[in-house]
């Protein structure tokens, strides 16, 4: 009986300790972004709370650098199912490629998360837009065509720890 009770208490403790914590402020969102992703260390960060059309949303950003490159990561938490994210997902189709003289766009999956990879040819830059839980828009940006680096970073961000 004692072992069963201890097992139950331990299970409850683990559940509480590792449960997704709700994001209450832009500071909570900022702390979700790690200080290091792969070999890139955070050098600068910013965060804010914005209000638009009566809806409050949070923004957090960090600039990651190593000796050869830099990557900007911006997370927007719309705090509820967002029409902005839903509209992007409605048009999303895995493998769909759009190309012009200026950009190349590919709809991809990063893990189980729908994403859009964009290479801006004239600006020589790349972006990866991740649409998570119909609530978050995560943007990773880097100079040059660094699509694989951005996908690797996104896979290391642990999106599953963001509350839905």
C-alpha positions as CSV (number, residue, x, y, z in Angstrom):
1,X,0.0,0.0,0.0
2,X,2.8,2.4,0.9
3,X,4.6,1.7,-2.4
4,X,1.4,2.4,-4.4
5,X,0.8,5.7,-2.5
6,X,4.4,6.7,-3.1
7,X,4.1,5.8,-6.8
8,X,1.0,7.9,-7.1
9,X,2.6,10.9,-5.3
10,X,5.6,10.6,-7.5
11,X,3.5,10.5,-10.7
12,X,1.6,13.6,-9.6
13,X,4.8,15.5,-8.8
14,X,6.3,14.6,-12.2
15,X,3.1,15.7,-14.0
16,X,3.0,19.0,-12.2
17,X,6.7,19.7,-12.6
18,X,6.9,19.0,-16.3
19,X,3.4,20.3,-17.4
20,X,3.2,23.0,-19.9
21,X,3.2,26.3,-18.1
22,X,0.8,28.8,-19.6
23,X,2.3,31.9,-21.1
24,X,0.9,34.8,-19.1
25,X,3.2,37.7,-20.3
26,X,5.7,38.5,-23.0
27,X,8.4,37.7,-20.4
28,X,7.2,34.1,-20.2
29,X,7.5,33.9,-24.0
30,X,11.0,35.3,-23.8
31,X,12.1,32.7,-21.4
32,X,10.8,30.0,-23.7
33,X,13.5,30.9,-26.2
34,X,16.8,29.2,-25.2
35,X,20.1,30.9,-24.6
36,X,21.8,28.5,-27.1
37,X,20.5,26.5,-30.0
38,X,23.0,24.0,-31.5
39,X,26.3,26.0,-31.7
40,X,24.6,29.4,-31.9
41,X,24.5,31.5,-28.7
42,X,22.0,34.2,-28.0
43,X,23.6,37.6,-28.2
44,X,20.6,40.0,-28.0
45,X,17.0,39.7,-27.2
46,X,13.8,41.8,-27.2
47,X,10.2,41.3,-26.2
48,X,7.0,43.2,-26.1
49,X,3.3,43.0,-25.6
50,X,1.2,44.5,-28.4
51,X,-2.5,45.3,-28.8
52,X,-4.2,45.3,-32.1
53,X,-8.0,45.4,-32.8
54,X,-8.7,44.7,-29.1
55,X,-6.5,41.6,-29.0
56,X,-3.3,41.5,-27.0
57,X,-0.4,39.3,-28.2
58,X,3.1,38.7,-27.2
59,X,6.4,38.9,-29.2
60,X,9.8,37.6,-28.2
61,X,13.0,37.7,-30.3
62,X,16.6,36.6,-30.0
63,X,19.6,36.9,-32.2
64,X,21.8,33.8,-32.3
65,X,25.4,33.9,-33.5
66,X,28.5,31.8,-34.0
67,X,31.7,32.6,-35.7
68,X,30.3,32.1,-39.2
69,X,26.6,33.1,-39.2
70,X,23.7,34.7,-37.3
71,X,20.1,33.7,-37.1
72,X,17.2,35.8,-35.8
73,X,14.3,34.0,-34.1
74,X,11.0,35.8,-33.6
75,X,8.0,34.2,-31.8
76,X,4.5,35.8,-31.9
77,X,2.0,34.3,-29.5
78,X,-1.5,35.4,-30.6
79,X,-2.8,33.9,-27.3
80,X,-5.8,32.2,-29.0
81,X,-6.5,30.6,-32.4
82,X,-5.4,33.2,-34.8
83,X,-7.0,34.0,-38.2
84,X,-3.5,35.1,-39.4
85,X,-2.1,31.6,-38.7
86,X,-5.3,29.8,-39.9
87,X,-5.2,31.7,-43.2
88,X,-1.6,30.7,-43.8
89,X,-2.4,27.1,-43.0
90,X,-5.5,27.1,-45.3
91,X,-3.2,27.9,-48.3
92,X,-0.4,25.5,-47.1
93,X,0.2,22.4,-49.2
94,X,3.2,20.1,-48.4
95,X,5.7,20.2,-51.2
96,X,4.1,23.2,-53.0
97,X,6.8,25.4,-54.5
98,X,6.3,28.9,-55.8
99,X,9.2,30.7,-57.6
100,X,9.8,34.0,-59.2
101,X,12.8,36.1,-60.0
102,X,12.7,37.5,-56.5
103,X,11.8,34.6,-54.2
104,X,11.4,30.9,-53.9
105,X,8.9,29.5,-51.5
106,X,8.4,25.9,-50.4
107,X,5.7,24.5,-48.1
108,X,7.4,21.9,-45.8
109,X,7.0,20.0,-42.6
110,X,9.5,20.5,-39.8
111,X,8.8,17.5,-37.5
112,X,5.0,17.7,-37.3
113,X,4.9,21.4,-37.7
114,X,3.8,23.0,-41.0
115,X,6.3,25.6,-42.2
116,X,7.1,27.8,-45.2
117,X,10.7,28.1,-46.4
118,X,11.4,31.3,-48.3
119,X,14.6,32.3,-50.1
120,X,14.9,35.9,-51.1
121,X,17.2,35.8,-54.1
122,X,18.0,39.5,-54.5
123,X,18.4,40.1,-50.8
124,X,20.4,36.8,-50.5
125,X,18.6,35.8,-47.3
126,X,16.4,32.9,-46.1
127,X,13.4,32.7,-43.7
128,X,11.5,29.8,-42.2
129,X,8.0,30.5,-41.0
130,X,6.6,27.9,-38.6
131,X,2.8,27.7,-37.8
132,X,2.4,26.0,-34.4
133,X,-1.0,25.1,-32.8
134,X,-3.0,27.7,-34.8
135,X,-1.6,30.2,-32.2
136,X,2.1,30.8,-32.7
137,X,4.0,32.2,-35.7
138,X,7.8,31.5,-35.3
139,X,10.1,33.1,-37.9
140,X,13.7,32.2,-38.3
141,X,15.8,34.4,-40.6
142,X,19.4,34.2,-41.8
143,X,21.7,35.7,-44.4
144,X,22.3,33.7,-47.6
145,X,20.5,30.5,-48.5
146,X,20.7,28.9,-45.1
147,X,17.5,26.9,-45.3
148,X,19.0,23.7,-43.8
149,X,20.4,25.6,-40.9
150,X,17.1,27.2,-40.2
151,X,15.3,23.8,-40.3
152,X,17.9,22.3,-38.0
153,X,17.4,25.2,-35.5
154,X,13.6,24.9,-35.7
155,X,13.8,21.2,-34.9
156,X,15.9,22.0,-31.8
157,X,13.4,24.7,-30.5
158,X,11.2,22.1,-28.8
159,X,7.9,23.5,-30.0
160,X,6.0,20.9,-28.1
161,X,6.8,22.8,-24.8
162,X,4.7,25.8,-26.0
163,X,1.2,25.6,-24.4
164,X,-1.7,25.1,-26.8
